[in-house]
Amino acid sequence: MYIILVGGGKLGYHLAKTLLAEGHEVLVIEKERNRIEYICGELGSICLLGDGCEATTLAEAGTARADMLIAVTGDDEDNLVACQVAKHKFKVPRTIARSSNPKNETLFRMLGIDVTVSSTNVIMEYIQQEVPTHILTHLLTIQDKGVEIVEIRIPADSRSLGKKIKDIILPPGSNLILVIRRDQKPQMATPDVAIQPGDQVIALTPTDTEEQLKAALMGK
Amino acid sequence: MKIVIMGCGRTGSQLATMLDAEGHQITMIDTNDYSFRRLPPDFKGTALVGDGTDNEILKKAGIEEADAFVAVTQGDNRNIMSAQIAKHIFKVPKVLLRIYDPLRRELYTNLGLETFSPTTIFAQLLKDNLLHRGQ
């Protein structure tokens, strides 16, 4: 795939490195000459000096034949505009924007950006996973399918303790995938596995059924 | 009219001054409170420090009841983002914005925003004066 990255900061650099290693054709658009020199020194001639929000720069970058544009500058408004220009002027099939302000996720989706990754939310979620009092943690949202993968820690007073997975009534569309138990290998959540306190259960659930899922598994 | 203006630079402050004098209810938003020095001492409107691309600040500025929103900061992209918030989220009836870059302006005009490019307008003005005046 031909992937254009707008923004050659730390995130842009590491993303470019990963995508190159996966065999993609990558171009990084960056305003600062210093960053360009650094990235080209490390990864080869994969940079273009310019403003990724400008149509002329994007035209020079061959954006019309790009399969994807990922905007990862530190400024939400720049990421939004880069994606909108790519989408509406160059018809790029898939645009991904980074947003620092979690509130912008909804806005960006409304304005036609295919995927918005809120770096703040991602970091918060990782921290939440390490906070033991937190019962439900989001692991991954699959936006265009309307589902998410969550982790639930079963507390000692859950009403599903001892119940087999096949006997737990889950909200429609929800599935338990994996049960992770202390000192054991993770096991598939097959119908006969019985829930124990302290289990970490990984589940796939429609985005709006999170509370019902929590109730089904914890139900006090 | 109740008007929210984002960006209290030369353009924003002059617009605010004129509208304020005509009795409109103006709220200015700027990230730097030093910019508000450009407003006249008898300015009757409100000056709010904050980032106009943030929904909460816009709400504080009264965007929900505003009749119009004008985005005239120095940053094209900031103007574009806040104008889209005003138009699509808060459904402000009249939204105007400045975009210096003519190409970006063309795109967002096609997307339904009411945009103005001082670059294009001024270049045209200079050309007209060069070629037609005093002939």
Contacts between the chains, C-beta under 8 A, distances in Angstrom:
chain1	res1	chain2	res2	distance
A	53	B	76	7.5
A	53	B	77	6.0
A	53	B	101	7.9
A	53	B	104	6.9
A	54	B	101	6.4
A	54	B	103	6.8
A	54	B	104	7.2
A	55	B	103	4.1
A	55	B	104	6.9
A	55	B	107	7.1
A	56	B	103	6.7
A	75	B	77	7.3
A	76	B	53	6.9
A	76	B	81	7.1
A	77	B	53	5.7
A	77	B	75	6.9
A	77	B	77	4.0
A	77	B	78	5.0
A	77	B	80	7.0
A	77	B	81	4.1
A	78	B	77	5.2
A	80	B	77	7.1
A	80	B	80	7.4
A	80	B	81	5.4
A	80	B	84	8.0
A	81	B	76	7.5
A	81	B	77	4.4
A	81	B	80	5.6
A	81	B	81	7.3
A	81	B	104	7.1
A	84	B	80	7.9
A	84	B	107	7.5
A	84	B	111	7.6
A	85	B	104	6.9
A	85	B	107	6.1
A	88	B	107	6.0
A	88	B	110	7.3
A	88	B	111	6.4
A	89	B	107	5.5
A	101	B	54	7.0
A	103	B	54	7.5
A	103	B	55	5.9
A	107	B	55	7.9
A	107	B	84	7.5
A	107	B	85	6.3
A	107	B	88	7.9
A	107	B	89	6.7
A	110	B	88	6.0
A	110	B	89	7.4
A	111	B	84	5.8
A	111	B	88	6.9
